[in-house]
Amino acid sequence: MSAKSKSARNGGGKGTPATVAATRARVGFSLHSYEVDPDAESYGQAAADALGVPHERLFKTLLAEVDGRLTVGVVPVSATLDLKALAAAAGGKKAQMADPRDAERATGYVVGGISPLGQRKRLPTVLDASLSAFPTVYVSAGRRGLQIELAPADLVRLTDGRLADIARR
């Protein structure tokens, strides 16, 4: 698998809703493209491997229903989402994974390429606190085969998210 890296302050061309959102907010970011492995069991782990990024530093975007309300959870690809912790962090009692079709409809992205940035609907977002340990982190840039690297503080600000321990390692 080959990986290409492109530094950018903007999405270049049309971009994705995620790169457009980062550009509008005037945050520094880099785009990293890679060849998608259609047989991969985990899109996130395959992306980390293709880019040579530690699994703890590349984050996946998952959608859950917390007390019936769609909520975004962002956790390292090396971990799983702790639904009880997500519910508590979102001020709810019970969480379950969202139906993939509902996730796609609400975000405007396809599963495997859902970004926490530039979603169609502004959803409550909880990011795993472990992202603060890194100078930059990677999340989907809005399509399979493209990751955006940015500072954790910028990711929190752009998602209007909150930090909490929501990953189960």
N, C-alpha and C positions, 0 to 999 in steps of 0.2 A: 504494500500500500504506500502510495506517495502522499506527502503532505506539503502544502505550500503555505507560506505565511505572508501576509500583506499588512504593513503598518498603515493605519489610516486615522485621520481625524474626522473623516466623514465616510459615509457608506459607499462613495464612488458610484456614479450612475444612479440608477433607481434605488438600489439597495432593498433591504427587507424592512418591514415595520420596526424591527428591533434596531437595525443600524440607523434608520431614520430618527428614531426616538433618541438614541445616543448622540447623534449628530446635532439634533435640535437642542439638546441639553448642554451641548458644548463640552462633553467629557472626552478625554483621550481614550482611545481603544485601538486594538489590533484585531484584524480578521484573520482567521486561520481556516483554510479549506483543506479537505482531505477526501480521499476516495471512500465512498460508503461501501461497506461489506453487507450485501443483501442477506447473507446467511448468519449474520452476527446475532447472538442471543440477547445481547444488551447493546443498544445504540450508544449509550454513554461510555461504556467500557471500551467498545470498539473505537470510538472517537479518541479517547485518551490514548489508547495504544497507537493509533495511526499518527497522532501528533507528538507522541513521546512525552506526554504529560502525566505526572502521577495521578492515579485515580482519586486521590483525596482532594486534588486541586481543580478537577473538572466536575461541575455540578449539573445535575439533571433537574428538570422542571416537571413536577408531578401535580396533578389536580385531584383533589379530594372534595367530598361533600362533608362539610362540618355543620351538623344540625340542619342539613338540607341546603346549605349555601355553598356554592363553589368557592374553593380556597386553594391557593397555590402554595405548594411546599417545594423548596429548593434545597436539595441535599447532595452530598458527594456521590459520584457514581460507585464508589467503594462501599456505600452504605445503603440501607433501606429506610424508607420513611416510617417513622414511629407515629402511627395514627393517633394514639392516645395523647402523645406529646403535642402533635399538631393541633388537635382539638383544644387542648388546654391553652396553648399559645394564642389560638384564634378566639378564645373566650367562649368556646363551646363545650359540649359534653361528649359528643360522639362523632367520629369521623369514619368514612369509608371511601375507598378509591372511587373516583368519578367514572362514569361510563365514557370510554374513549370518544364516542361521537359527541357527547356533551362538551368534553374538553376541547375538541377541535372547533366546535361551533362557537364556544365562548371566547377562545383565544384567537381564532383565525389561522391557526397553524395546524399542521398534521402531526400526529403522534410520531415521536422520534425526532421532531424538529420544533417542538414547542419551546419558545423562548419566554423567559419571565419579563422581557421587555417588549413594548409595542403591541400588547395584546389588544384585541378588538374591544373587550370590556375590561374595565379596571376592576380587578379582583383583589380581595385581601391576600396578602403575600407574607409568608413566614419563611425566612432563610435560616439554614442551620448556622449556628454561631461559629462553627469551625472555619467558616470562610474568612473570618477576621485574622486568622493566623498567616495569611498569605499576602504578599504585596499586590498580586493580581490573581484573578480567578477566571475560569472559562465557563461560559454557558452557551447554549444554542443561540445562534444568531438568527434563527427563524426558519431554517431549512436544514434538512439532513445534509451533512457534508460541509457545514459551515459553523464555526464557533467564533464567539466574540470574547476577547480577553479585555478585562477592565478591572479597575481597583474595586475592592469590596465595598468601600464607602459609596462609590458611585452607583454600584448595583443596588444597594439598599435605598439610596435616595431616589433613583429612577423608578424603582418598583413601589416606592412608598411603603417598603416592607419593614418588618420587625425581625430582630434576631432572637433565636431561641434554640435550645438543644432539641432538635426534632429528628435527628438521624440515629438509627440503630446500627451499630457497627458489629 
